[in-house]
Amino acid sequence: MIPAWYRRLLELCGLVAGLGFALIALATGYDVFMRNVYGQSVRWLIDVVEYALFVTTFVAAPWVLRHNAHVRVDFAVEALPQRARRGVMWLADAAGLAVSATLLVYSIRVTHAAWAQHSMVLKSVVFPEWWIYAVMPFSALLLCIEFALRLTGRVASGHAPPTAA
């Protein structure tokens, strides 16, 4: 049984990402409007959208994986016999776990180094660099958990997980 708090955390990730993408769309539209109507752009908005896109993509990834909403090109896999299909899906989940674990290790290193060196992002908006990197270990950890759940059979990798009641 997957703990309710974990399911709620993933749903919160999906909600935050959805709101983030909506704000990115609104901000981009506003910037285009300002450039075309008034001939001037909101200088810091492009930088904020750039970093928001990075953050929302990482925050969305575990939720997307949980709901099997990711892009899948599976026409060849679907043509395989059931046993081979399960094997290929298991290998894909194992590769996903390996990549996520590697991302987790290196993102922790990068985030820690940025924090230890007091690195700053010096653009239109100035802030500590580790703030932007901190989302990567969080996301990678949740991705590791999701792939591990798939590999242990707690979530069928070919089907959407059961919805929480």
N, C-alpha and C positions, 0 to 999 in steps of 0.2 A: 504494500500500500504506500503510495506516494503521499508524504505529509501535506496537509492542507495549506500550511504556510508557504511551502515550496510552490505549489500550484498558484497561489495568490501572488507570489513574487514574480512568476513568469507572466501572469496576466497583467500585473503592474508594468512589467517591461514592455509588453505589447501596447498598453495604453499610453505609456510615456513616449514610445516610439511613434505611435500614431499621431499623438499631439505634436510631437517634434516635427514630423513630416508635414503636418498641416501648417504649422507656423513657418516652416521653410517655404512652402508654397505661397503663403500669404506675403511673407517678407520679400520673396523674389518678385511676385506680382507688383507689390508696392514700389520696389526699386525700379522696375521697368516702367511703371506709370510715371514716377518722378522724373526719370531720364527723358521719356518721350514728351511729357507735357511741360515740365519746367526746365528741362535741359540740365538737370543736376541730379547726381546720385547721392544716396545716403552713404557716406564714405565707409563707415564701420560695418554696414549691413552685410556686405559681401564676405568679410572675414567671419562674422558671426554665423552666417549661413554655411560657410565652408566647414567650420568646426561643428556646427549642429548636425550637418549631414554625416560627418564622421561618427559622432556620438550616437545619433539615432540608429545608424546602421548597426553598430555594435550592440546597442541595447535591444534592438529588434531580433537579432540573430537567434538567441535561444528560444524565444517565443515562436518564431517562424519554424524552427526545427521541430519544436514540440507539436505544432499543429500541421506538420507536413505541408507547409505553404511555400516551401522553397522550390526553386526551379529544378525539375527532374526531367532528364531525357532518358526515358526508360522503355522506349519501344523495343529495343533489342532484348532487354531484360525480361520484359513481359512475354516475349516469344519463347523463352526458355522453359523447360519443364519445372514444375513446382520446387523440387529439391535444389536444382541448380539456381533458380531464382532466389531462394532463401540464402544460398551460399554467397551469391553475388551481393545481396543486400547486407549480409553479415560482414563481408569484406569491406564494403563501402562504409558501414558504420565503424568498423575497426580503424579504417584509414581516417575517418572523421575524428575519432577519439585521439589518434596519434597526432594529427595536425593540431587539434584543439589543445592537447597537452603541451605540445611544442610551443604554440602561441602563448599558453599560460606561463610557461617558464620564462620565455624571452620577454614577454610583456611585463612581468614582474621585475625583471632585471632593468628594463628600459625605464619603467616608472620610478623605481628606486633610484636609479642613477640621476634622473632629472630632478628628483626631490633632493637627493644628497648634494647635487651641484648647484642647487637653487637656480636652475635654468628658467628663463622667462621667455614667453612668446612676445616678441616686440613687433607688433603690427599696429593696426588702427586701435585694437583693443589689446591691452597689456595684461597678462596674467601668468601665474606659474605654469610651466610646461607640463608638470606632472599631472595637473588637473585634467588635461585632455587625454593623457595616457592612462589614467586610472580606470577608465571604462573598459580597457582591453582585458586586464586580468579578471575583472568581474564577469564579463561576457564569456571569456574563454573557460572559466570555471563552470559556469552554467552549461556551456556547450559540452564540456567533459561529462558532466552529470547526465545530460540528455543522451549522449552517445552511449554511456555506460548502461543507462536504463534500457536502451534499445538492444544492446548486446546481451544483456541478461534476460531479455524477453519481457521485461516489465512494460515496455511500450512496443507494439508491433511496428517495425520500421516501414512497412508497406501500407499502413493504414493510419488514419488519424486517431490519436489517443482518445480514450473515453473522456467525455466532458465531466467536469467536477459538478457535483450536485450542491 
